[in-house]
Amino acid sequence: MSEPGPVPTSGRADGRAFATRAVHAGWEPLSEPTGAVMPPVYLTSTYAQDAPARPRRGFEYTRTQNPTRFALQDALAELEGGAAAFACASGMAAVHTLMLTLAPGDRVVAGRDLYGGSHRLFDRLEQRFGLVFEYRDTTAPDAFADLPADTRLVYVETPSNPTLGITPLAEAAAAAHRVGAELAVDNTFATPALQRPFDHGADYVLHSTTKYVGGHSDVVGGALVVRDPARAEDLWFHQNTAGTSSSPFDSFLTLRGLRTLAVRMERHCRNAAALAEFLAGHPGVDRVLYPGLPSHPGHAVAREQMLAFGGMISFELPGGLAQAEALVAACDLFTLAESLGGVESLIELPAPMTHASVPPEKRLEIGIPDGLVRLSVGIEDPDDLRRDLEQALAACGAG
């Protein structure tokens, strides 16, 4: 198994490492009257104006502009290498904001392996307003060979949730641009610490900042980052009009979490790599899905476009759902809960939990059997995590 690589060492003209930029991006203490080292939480809902329609410092109403949210947005744009970022109330609010910029009849070619909430949003809401969704296995060699001429957007997750599928981003971007479409990449699992989709031609990057960016399971948020500054005005209009923006306090918590992203991702990756090797060698485990394993079908592509392989692992047991339920019940350190990317380790079963809104036949087509287990590997001591899985596997009769 390949060792996970370091986080990026550059990304802007001054050559500062990613870890340095994660700590300082989006805020200059001397730009604030008090010299506050961290952005204050501007909880005001409205701002005084010098005259009608003449805001004193460009701020009118917090749904539209807020200094705390702007600090988070500037940091996210810098770390992803984008022109502008928009902090939203949730990851789904960020996806919905992007979809609002499309028109009835526009086709979205999406990866078939997506977070269950994205499937629900696309199939049960966005389609009602005339958008056309076509799902493909974007990890397949010929996935982008014949995009329809009316394709407006290609939408992928890589690594995907929950099968950790890897989409070749440069190939996806080139194919989208050939038909006049754009590429949107959900970068939640990788974060800009491990992968920068704009470097491979993407037009939009999305995040559920609830996950690794926030990193502490104490705030819900999302982000939409755009590469082309000419598109920023349109995105701002739709965010402001629909009211999908993040609150000031949620923006503050998310930015606080972002400051430690680099060091957390190093530990997440190291722990996950060790546990993936352990599970792959365990006689009671049928299949392990982790991009860092040479056995993973997307391993070669992941090595090309990621600096490390992330903190998420999925695996199957021979006993299916019943054995998987016994496994999660036996875990002590791994908490049975939805979500991911926090400092604590979580375990869940996608079929009855995060992907319950996806019809069973569609789940099986995607590769999500009822007994699939998903781990969000935290930053605890790796030996403690291994021992917990070891005893839980023994308790459920695996191996």
ABEGO torsion letter per residue (X at the ends): XBBBBBBBABGBAAGBBAAAAAAABGBBAAABAAGBABBBBBABABBBBABBGBBAAGBABAAABBAAAAAAAAAAAAAAGBABBBBBABAAAAAAAAAAABBBGBBBBBBABBBAAAAAAAAAAAAAAGBBBBBBBAABAAAAABBBAABABBBBBOBBOAAGBBBBAAAAAAAAAAAGBBBBBBAAAAEAAABBAAAAGBABBBBBAABAAAGAGABBBBBBBBABAAAAAAAAAAAAAAGABBBAAAAAAAAAAAAAAAAAAAAAAAAAAAAAAAAAABAABABBBBAABAABAAAAAAAAABABAEABBBBBBAAEAAAAAAAAAABAABBBBBEBGBABBBBBBAAABAAAABBAAAAAAAGBBAABBBBBBBABBAAAAAAAAAAAAAAAGBX
